[in-house]
Amino acid sequence: MTSYHQRFLAGEHRIVWDELGGLADIPVPIVDDVAAVARETMRRVARHVARIAEALDGLGHVPDNARVPVHQPPTDADRVTVERLDAEIGGLPVAFAASLREVGAVSFTGDCPALSLYYNTKSPSPRGMPPGPGYPDPMVLPGVDYLEYVWDEHTEDDGDSDEAELAFPFAPDELHKANISGGTHVLYLPDRSADPVLSYVAGRDGITLVQYLRVSVAWGGFPGWSFAPDQAPAALAGLRAQPDF
């Protein structure tokens, strides 16, 4: 029987992840196979992130926080921390764990007039609520240090954490990314699935992590523009790519 990993490498990206997405718990015989798919997927995501980050600098992108790197790749120490947290939390989704190990922290929020991206600079007030124009939803991915911080806070607050579900604030929501009071995209932990659902993503009820990353890459790191493609800034075309995962 051909493995999921072999099928993924052969180009069956969407089919493989669609099948894996239906697994609430991963059978032991295919754990390594699923992990290999996730690892290769996130290595490809990391290459897209690095490409977009470099292009953003050329477009005059100014991060909303100078102390937060646009992209902070993971270290070997980070990967050790992922293993520890996976055990302590009671299970991290395979795709999320692979993102922590291979992609690291990402934050495309900030100011870039060429991309109609505004955070600290004065901009036209968005009309209505997301999704839609004015809410480009710049890609933000957490690093393991943030997961560790949130988990430590969670265990301190709840004492015995074995039975306490963690609503992990995976990223700011579309409002917060536009510097407007809002909420967060949420990942509920523990979760031993292959590809977890991201909750509270505007206009994308039930979207999984891999699906969200796929639309993000397709829209150059700013997936909110998929809801208003005819109004997308011209400069975005240079950042977009066909997802290869």
C-alpha positions in Angstrom: 0.0 0.0 0.0 1.4 3.4 -1.0 2.0 5.6 2.1 0.5 9.0 2.6 3.9 10.5 2.4 4.7 8.9 -0.9 1.3 10.1 -2.3 2.0 13.6 -1.0 5.4 13.7 -2.7 3.7 12.4 -5.9 1.5 15.5 -5.9 -1.6 14.3 -4.1 -1.4 17.2 -1.7 -5.1 18.1 -1.3 -6.3 14.5 -1.4 -3.9 13.4 1.2 -4.8 16.2 3.6 -8.5 15.8 3.0 -8.1 12.1 4.0 -6.0 12.9 7.0 -8.3 15.7 8.1 -11.0 13.1 8.7 -8.9 11.4 11.4 -9.9 12.5 14.9 -7.2 10.1 16.3 -4.3 8.8 14.2 -3.9 5.0 14.2 -0.6 4.0 15.7 0.6 2.2 12.5 0.5 5.4 10.4 1.7 7.9 13.0 5.2 8.2 11.4 3.7 8.4 8.0 1.4 11.3 9.0 4.2 13.0 10.7 6.3 12.8 7.5 3.5 14.4 5.5 3.2 17.2 8.0 7.0 17.8 8.2 7.3 18.1 4.4 4.2 20.3 4.3 5.6 22.8 6.8 9.0 22.8 5.2 7.3 24.0 2.0 5.3 26.5 4.0 8.5 27.8 5.6 10.0 28.4 2.1 6.9 30.4 1.1 7.1 32.4 4.3 10.7 33.2 3.8 10.0 34.3 0.2 7.1 36.5 1.2 9.1 38.0 4.1 11.9 39.0 1.8 9.5 40.5 -0.7 7.7 42.5 2.0 10.9 44.2 3.0 11.4 45.3 -0.7 7.9 46.8 -0.6 8.6 49.0 2.4 6.7 46.9 4.9 7.1 48.2 8.5 6.2 45.7 11.2 3.7 46.8 13.8 6.2 46.0 16.5 9.9 46.5 15.8 10.8 44.0 18.5 8.8 41.2 16.8 10.6 39.6 13.7 8.5 39.2 10.6 9.8 35.6 10.6 11.6 33.8 13.4 12.6 30.3 12.2 12.7 27.6 14.9 15.9 26.5 16.6 16.9 23.0 17.7 16.1 24.1 21.3 12.6 25.1 20.1 12.1 21.6 18.7 13.0 20.1 22.0 10.4 22.4 23.7 7.8 21.2 21.2 8.3 17.6 22.3 8.0 18.5 25.9 4.8 20.6 25.5 3.3 17.8 23.3 3.6 15.5 26.3 2.6 18.1 29.0 -0.5 19.3 27.1 -1.6 15.8 26.2 -1.2 16.0 22.5 -0.6 18.6 19.8 -2.2 18.3 16.4 0.4 16.9 14.0 0.2 19.8 11.6 0.5 22.4 14.4 3.5 20.6 15.9 5.2 20.5 12.5 4.6 24.2 12.0 6.3 24.9 15.4 9.2 22.7 14.4 9.6 23.8 10.8 8.1 27.3 10.2 8.4 29.1 13.5 6.9 32.4 14.4 5.5 34.6 11.6 3.9 38.1 11.7 3.1 40.0 8.5 1.1 42.6 10.4 2.2 46.2 10.1 2.1 49.0 7.5 2.6 48.7 3.8 0.7 51.1 1.6 1.6 49.2 -1.5 -0.4 46.3 -0.1 -3.2 48.5 1.4 -1.9 47.2 4.8 -2.3 49.5 7.7 -1.7 49.2 11.4 0.0 52.2 13.0 -0.2 54.7 10.1 -3.4 56.6 9.4 -5.6 54.8 7.0 -9.2 54.9 5.7 -11.5 53.2 8.3 -12.6 49.8 7.1 -16.3 49.6 6.3 -18.3 46.9 8.0 -16.9 43.8 9.7 -14.5 41.2 8.3 -14.2 39.4 6.0 -13.8 41.9 3.1 -11.9 45.0 2.0 -9.9 46.6 4.7 -9.2 43.3 6.5 -6.4 41.6 4.6 -5.8 39.2 7.5 -1.9 39.2 7.3 -0.5 35.8 8.2 0.4 35.3 11.9 1.8 32.0 13.2 2.8 31.4 16.8 6.2 30.2 17.8 6.7 27.6 20.5 7.9 30.2 23.0 4.4 31.7 22.8 2.7 28.4 23.2 4.9 27.7 26.2 4.0 31.1 27.8 0.3 30.5 27.3 0.5 27.0 28.6 2.4 28.1 31.7 -0.2 30.7 32.4 -2.9 28.2 31.9 -1.5 25.7 34.3 -0.9 28.3 36.9 -4.5 29.5 36.7 -6.1 26.0 36.6 -3.8 24.1 38.9 -4.5 20.6 37.8 -4.3 21.0 34.0 -5.0 17.3 33.1 -8.7 17.9 32.6 -8.6 21.6 31.5 -9.0 22.4 27.9 -6.8 25.2 26.6 -8.4 27.6 24.1 -5.0 28.6 22.6 -5.0 32.1 21.1 -3.4 31.0 17.9 -3.3 34.5 16.3 -5.0 37.8 16.5 -8.2 37.9 14.5 -8.9 40.1 11.4 -9.9 43.1 13.5 -6.8 43.0 15.8 -4.6 42.6 12.8 -6.0 45.9 11.6 -5.4 47.5 15.0 -9.1 47.4 15.9 -10.3 45.9 19.1 -11.2 42.3 18.3 -10.5 38.7 19.4 -8.4 35.8 18.3 -8.3 32.8 16.1 -8.4 29.8 18.5 -7.0 26.3 18.5 -8.4 24.0 21.2 -5.9 21.8 22.9 -5.2 19.0 23.6 -5.9 17.6 20.1 -4.3 14.5 18.6 -5.8 15.0 15.1 -3.7 15.5 12.0 -5.0 18.8 10.9 -6.9 20.9 13.5 -9.7 23.3 13.0 -9.0 27.0 13.5 -12.0 28.6 15.2 -13.3 32.1 14.7 -11.6 32.8 11.3 -14.0 35.3 9.7 -15.9 33.8 6.7 -14.1 30.4 7.1 -16.1 28.3 9.5 -14.5 24.9 10.0 -11.2 25.7 8.2 -8.3 23.7 9.2 -4.7 24.8 9.7 -3.4 23.4 6.5 -6.3 24.8 4.6 -5.7 28.3 6.1 -2.0 28.1 5.2 -2.9 27.1 1.7 -5.2 30.1 1.1 -2.6 32.3 2.8 0.1 31.3 0.4 -2.2 31.6 -2.5 -2.9 35.2 -1.5 0.7 36.2 -0.8 0.3 36.0 3.0 -2.8 38.1 3.1 -5.8 35.6 2.7 -8.4 38.3 3.5 -8.1 39.5 -0.1 -9.7 36.2 -1.3 -13.0 37.8 -0.3 -12.5 40.8 -2.5 -10.2 39.7 -5.3 -11.2 42.5 -7.6 -10.0 45.1 -5.1 -6.7 43.4 -4.2 -3.7 45.7 -4.6 -1.6 45.2 -7.7 1.6 44.6 -5.6 0.0 41.5 -4.1 0.5 39.7 -7.4 4.2 39.5 -6.8 3.7 37.7 -3.5 1.2 35.1 -4.5 2.0 31.5 -5.4 0.3 28.3 -6.2 0.4 26.3 -2.9 2.5 23.1 -3.3 1.1 21.4 -0.2 
